[in-house]
Amino acid sequence: MFSTTLFELGPYKVCLWNLIFLSIIIFGASLLKRFIHRLLKRMLSQANIRMEGQKITWLRLLSQGVYALATYVAVWSFNINNEHVTFSEFINYNFIESKKFTFSFYHILVIIAIYFASRMLVNVTKLYISKKFKENNESDQGSEYVYHQVAKYIIYIFSFFICLKALEIEIAILLTGSAALLVGIGLGLQDVFKDMFSGIILLFEGNVKIGDIVEMSNSGTTEPIVAKILKISVRTTQIETREGNVLIIPNNKLTQEHVENWSHGSELSRFKISVTVPYGSNSELVCRLLKQAALSHPKVKKSQPVIVRLANFGENGMEMELLFWADQSWDINNYKSDIRLEIDRLFREYKIVVPFQQREIRILK
């Protein structure tokens, strides 16, 4: 019953035993990978070693080696009930054959080998780049990520062309024959290509990097978004807002819209708080209290001038502006709130009332 042929896979006759062995091999490879990962993590945790990028990359290399070994054992398992079929006959069997194109198991194995080799080369390159950046004390995480991404894309592109060469597909003929199709695809996916080119520009220019805090105008439709850059891919970028939400935005928003990078240039920036006081108030007292409220906050730079100016004579009172310098922090809105609360406390203490808009309705008979 178990040796009865269920179907044929090229020159191999596949029976129930082969399927059982394949299931055991796949399940065993998965268990072996998890066991090795847990063993290494336990050893590293006992030694108080933090799981950094290099150790994670070594774990990926190890898991890919486990799956490569499992693939070899899976192919070898077909010899259980096909002793007369050699491995050479198996890989040279053409199950797709025409005048211009042939496809055999050899091509499948070559594609699998190229895939595993490219993945392993990506991880080895990542280890090398991480080592070089650790030797340079002036390097940063964002630049290291850019080099990782660029190296990964180059390796995968070369792997794709190597696969085409292994399949004996002429790239020039392929591009010529599909020119009209590519034009149609290009018109339909122009926004996708725009985002991809924007992603390449972001990776190479380095104006926006991983970990940077940026303020985006959001096309002027709503208030600007302040967010932290988590990941830059070819087409999209992951950002984290102050509310803790992770958003995925197209890359062209970072290249075509107004973006202020708080992590570039000077760490200090000038911020403004607007306050309206009633007409007739002691303007000198108001200026002194506003400066006192700003200077009482620990995050306000005492080495920089704190300025209070009269911005306008408004409908409800004198519109004052408090200008102060502070770090471009993720929590700048909280700092402003603390200063406003201190202003409110001082105004109540000195009997200064903040006017609010009122409307008087008269009914004439």
Secondary structure as UniProt FT lines:
FT   TURN            2..3
FT   STRAND          5..9
FT   TURN            10..11
FT   STRAND          12..15
FT   HELIX           16..46
FT   TURN            47..48
FT   HELIX           53..76
FT   HELIX           77..80
FT   TURN            83..84
FT   HELIX           87..91
FT   STRAND          94..97
FT   STRAND          102..104
FT   HELIX           105..135
FT   TURN            137..138
FT   HELIX           141..166
FT   TURN            167..168
FT   HELIX           171..177
FT   HELIX           179..188
FT   HELIX           190..205
FT   TURN            210..211
FT   STRAND          213..216
FT   HELIX           218..220
FT   STRAND          225..232
FT   STRAND          236..241
FT   TURN            242..243
FT   STRAND          246..250
FT   HELIX           252..256
FT   STRAND          259..261
FT   TURN            262..263
FT   STRAND          268..277
FT   TURN            279..280
FT   HELIX           283..295
FT   TURN            298..299
FT   TURN            302..303
FT   STRAND          307..313
FT   STRAND          318..327
FT   TURN            330..331
FT   HELIX           332..349
FT   TURN            350..351
//
